[in-house]
Amino acid sequence: MSAHTLLQTPVGELVAQDFRRAHVFSRFNIDFCCGGGRILLEACERAGADATKVLEALNSQTTEGQPDNALAQLPLAELIDYIEQKHHNYVRNTAPLLLEYAEKMLRAHGEHYEVIKPLTGWIRALVDDLMPHLMKEEQILFPAVKALAAGESVNGCFGHIGNPIRAMEYEHDEAGTILAKLRQLTDNYRAPEYACTTWRICYQTLAEFEADLHRHIHLENNLLFPKTLELSMS
């Protein structure tokens, strides 16, 4: 793919073609999940990244190893099962830990370091957004997608399946906005030298949580949802 073509291709599509590109985009703080619809050139500009260096990194990355595209080949029902088992379970297991770390930091340091109170508030906001989001996907959208893929009638009060998909994409954008706030507050999850162990673990866990959520949202926004909409048109 030429440099011009790469720059004019949506970043979500580039990652769907070859997930190794996600690691490059993460290095340059390029949003490939919630912002997956933006062409690479625009995404570089928004991230303040040098497009030439991003292209060099992409070209270097594609010469190494094999692309991890197996998930793109899965039937919709199996892709949903993977998302639930891998990513929904991760959120449910990790979110309580983040809340626990945040509460400990608030009790120990909330009156001494100004970052702690807003950090705790944004972690709560992220968890409060994600938990009902998972339930809506598992109880409403995902069963409808599986029924559609099986050629069965889709029963729901939401009308066309594009309606709940758009709602989930909107909620993904909200989660992405909160993650951006957290990254800004934590200086890209770099704990200060004076940080206690809980503080450091909290930042490390947030960084891991963000990476997992980026892949989670990518699989839905750039693989599951487009394939579902395409199937609904057939």
C-alpha positions as CSV (number, residue, x, y, z in Angstrom):
1,M,0.0,0.0,0.0
2,S,1.5,3.4,-1.0
3,A,2.1,6.2,1.5
4,H,-0.7,8.2,-0.1
5,T,-3.2,5.4,0.2
6,L,-2.2,4.7,3.8
7,L,-2.7,8.3,4.8
8,Q,-6.1,8.4,3.1
9,T,-7.3,5.1,4.7
10,P,-9.3,5.1,8.0
11,V,-7.2,4.0,10.9
12,G,-9.8,1.4,12.0
13,E,-9.7,-0.2,8.6
14,L,-5.9,-0.3,8.7
15,V,-6.0,-2.1,12.0
16,A,-8.7,-4.5,10.8
17,Q,-6.4,-5.4,7.9
18,D,-3.4,-6.0,10.3
19,F,-3.7,-5.7,14.0
20,R,0.0,-5.2,14.4
21,R,-0.6,-1.6,13.3
22,A,-2.5,-1.0,16.5
23,H,0.8,-1.2,18.4
24,V,2.3,1.5,16.1
25,F,-0.8,3.7,16.6
26,S,-0.6,3.3,20.4
27,R,3.0,4.4,20.4
28,F,2.0,7.7,18.7
29,N,-1.2,8.1,20.8
30,I,-3.3,7.7,17.6
31,D,-6.9,6.6,18.4
32,F,-7.7,3.5,16.3
33,C,-10.9,2.4,18.2
34,C,-13.3,5.3,18.9
35,G,-11.6,7.4,16.2
36,G,-11.3,4.5,13.8
37,G,-13.3,6.3,11.1
38,R,-10.7,9.0,10.7
39,I,-8.2,8.7,7.8
40,L,-4.6,8.3,9.0
41,L,-3.6,11.8,8.0
42,E,-6.3,13.4,10.1
43,A,-5.6,11.0,13.0
44,C,-1.9,12.0,12.9
45,E,-2.8,15.7,13.0
46,R,-5.2,15.2,15.9
47,A,-2.5,13.3,17.9
48,G,0.2,15.7,17.1
49,A,2.2,12.9,15.5
50,D,4.6,13.3,12.6
51,A,2.9,11.4,9.7
52,T,6.3,10.6,8.1
53,K,7.5,8.9,11.3
54,V,4.2,7.0,11.6
55,L,4.5,5.7,8.0
56,E,8.1,4.6,8.7
57,A,7.0,2.7,11.7
58,L,4.1,1.1,9.9
59,N,6.4,0.0,7.0
60,S,8.9,-1.3,9.5
61,Q,6.3,-3.2,11.4
62,T,4.8,-4.9,8.3
63,T,8.1,-6.5,7.5
64,E,8.2,-8.4,10.8
65,G,6.2,-11.5,11.7
66,Q,2.7,-12.3,10.5
67,P,-0.5,-10.2,10.9
68,D,-2.9,-11.3,13.6
69,N,-6.0,-11.3,11.5
70,A,-7.6,-14.6,12.7
71,L,-10.4,-12.7,14.5
72,A,-11.5,-10.9,11.3
73,Q,-12.2,-14.4,9.8
74,L,-14.4,-15.6,12.7
75,P,-18.2,-16.0,12.2
76,L,-20.1,-13.3,14.0
77,A,-21.4,-15.6,16.8
78,E,-17.8,-16.7,17.5
79,L,-16.5,-13.2,17.4
80,I,-19.1,-12.2,20.0
81,D,-18.2,-15.1,22.2
82,Y,-14.5,-14.1,22.0
83,I,-15.3,-10.4,22.9
84,E,-17.4,-11.5,25.9
85,Q,-14.9,-14.1,27.2
86,K,-11.8,-12.0,26.5
87,H,-12.8,-8.4,27.0
88,H,-16.1,-8.2,28.9
89,N,-14.7,-10.6,31.5
90,Y,-11.5,-8.5,31.7
91,V,-13.5,-5.4,32.4
92,R,-15.6,-7.1,35.1
93,N,-12.5,-8.5,36.8
94,T,-10.3,-5.4,36.6
95,A,-12.8,-2.6,37.2
96,P,-13.3,-3.4,40.9
97,L,-9.5,-3.4,41.4
98,L,-9.3,0.1,39.9
99,L,-12.0,1.3,42.2
100,E,-10.2,-0.3,45.2
101,Y,-6.9,1.3,44.3
102,A,-8.5,4.7,43.7
103,E,-10.3,4.6,47.1
104,K,-7.1,3.7,48.9
105,M,-5.3,6.5,47.2
106,L,-8.1,8.9,48.0
107,R,-8.0,8.0,51.7
108,A,-4.2,8.1,51.9
109,H,-3.3,11.0,49.7
110,G,-6.6,12.8,48.7
111,E,-5.9,15.8,50.9
112,H,-2.2,16.1,49.9
113,Y,-2.0,15.7,46.1
114,E,-4.5,17.6,43.9
115,V,-4.5,14.9,41.2
116,I,-6.0,12.2,43.4
117,K,-9.6,13.5,43.8
118,P,-10.3,14.1,40.1
119,L,-8.5,10.8,39.2
120,T,-10.8,8.9,41.5
121,G,-13.8,10.6,40.0
122,W,-12.9,9.8,36.5
123,I,-12.1,6.2,37.3
124,R,-15.6,5.9,38.9
125,A,-17.1,7.6,35.8
126,L,-15.4,5.1,33.5
127,V,-16.6,2.1,35.5
128,D,-20.1,3.5,35.8
129,D,-20.2,3.9,32.0
130,L,-18.8,0.5,31.2
131,M,-20.8,-1.8,33.4
132,P,-24.3,-1.1,32.1
133,H,-22.8,-0.9,28.6
134,L,-21.7,-4.5,28.9
135,M,-25.1,-5.6,30.0
136,K,-26.8,-3.8,27.1
137,E,-24.6,-5.5,24.6
138,E,-24.9,-9.0,26.2
139,Q,-28.7,-8.8,26.7
140,I,-29.9,-6.8,23.7
141,L,-27.4,-6.3,20.9
142,F,-25.4,-9.5,20.9
143,P,-28.4,-11.8,20.9
144,A,-29.9,-9.9,18.0
145,V,-26.6,-10.1,16.0
146,K,-26.5,-13.9,16.7
147,A,-30.1,-14.3,15.5
148,L,-29.4,-12.3,12.4
149,A,-26.3,-14.3,11.6
150,A,-28.3,-17.5,12.1
151,G,-31.0,-16.3,9.7
152,E,-33.6,-16.0,12.4
153,S,-36.0,-13.2,13.0
154,V,-34.6,-10.4,15.2
155,N,-37.0,-9.7,18.0
156,G,-36.5,-6.3,19.7
157,C,-38.1,-3.0,20.4
158,F,-35.1,-1.1,18.8
159,G,-36.2,-1.3,15.2
160,H,-33.3,-1.7,12.7
161,I,-30.2,-3.3,14.3
162,G,-28.3,-0.2,13.3
163,N,-30.0,1.7,16.1
164,P,-28.5,-0.2,19.0
165,I,-25.2,-0.3,17.1
166,R,-25.1,3.5,16.9
167,A,-26.0,3.7,20.6
168,M,-23.1,1.4,21.5
169,E,-20.7,3.4,19.3
170,Y,-21.8,6.6,21.1
171,E,-21.1,5.0,24.4
172,H,-17.7,3.9,23.1
173,D,-16.9,7.5,22.3
174,E,-17.9,8.5,25.8
175,A,-15.5,5.9,27.3
176,G,-12.8,7.1,24.9
177,T,-13.3,10.7,26.2
178,I,-12.9,9.5,29.8
179,L,-9.7,7.5,28.9
180,A,-8.3,10.7,27.4
181,K,-9.0,12.6,30.6
182,L,-7.3,9.8,32.7
183,R,-4.3,9.8,30.4
184,Q,-4.0,13.6,30.7
185,L,-4.4,13.5,34.5
186,T,-1.8,10.8,35.0
187,D,0.8,12.2,32.6
188,N,0.4,9.1,30.3
189,Y,0.2,6.8,33.4
190,R,3.6,7.9,34.7
191,A,3.6,7.8,38.4
192,P,5.6,10.5,40.2
193,E,8.8,9.5,42.0
194,Y,7.1,10.0,45.4
195,A,4.2,7.7,44.6
196,C,3.4,4.8,46.9
197,T,3.0,1.2,45.7
198,T,-0.8,1.4,45.3
199,W,-0.4,4.6,43.3
200,R,2.1,2.9,40.9
201,I,0.0,-0.2,40.6
202,C,-3.1,1.9,39.9
203,Y,-1.4,3.7,37.0
204,Q,0.0,0.4,35.6
205,T,-3.4,-1.2,35.8
206,L,-5.0,1.8,34.1
207,A,-2.5,1.6,31.2
208,E,-3.3,-2.1,30.8
209,F,-7.1,-1.4,31.1
210,E,-6.8,1.3,28.4
211,A,-4.9,-1.1,26.0
212,D,-7.5,-3.8,26.5
213,L,-10.4,-1.4,26.0
214,H,-8.9,-0.1,22.8
215,R,-8.7,-3.5,21.3
216,H,-12.2,-4.4,22.7
217,I,-13.7,-1.3,21.1
218,H,-11.8,-1.9,17.9
219,L,-13.2,-5.4,17.5
220,E,-16.7,-4.0,17.9
221,N,-16.5,-0.7,16.0
222,N,-14.3,-1.9,13.1
223,L,-15.2,-5.6,12.8
224,L,-18.4,-6.7,14.5
225,F,-20.6,-3.7,13.7
226,P,-19.7,-3.2,10.1
227,K,-20.1,-6.9,9.4
228,T,-23.5,-6.9,11.1
229,L,-24.7,-3.9,9.2
230,E,-23.5,-5.5,5.9
231,L,-25.4,-8.7,6.8
232,S,-28.5,-6.7,7.6
233,M,-28.5,-5.2,4.1
234,S,-28.3,-8.6,2.4
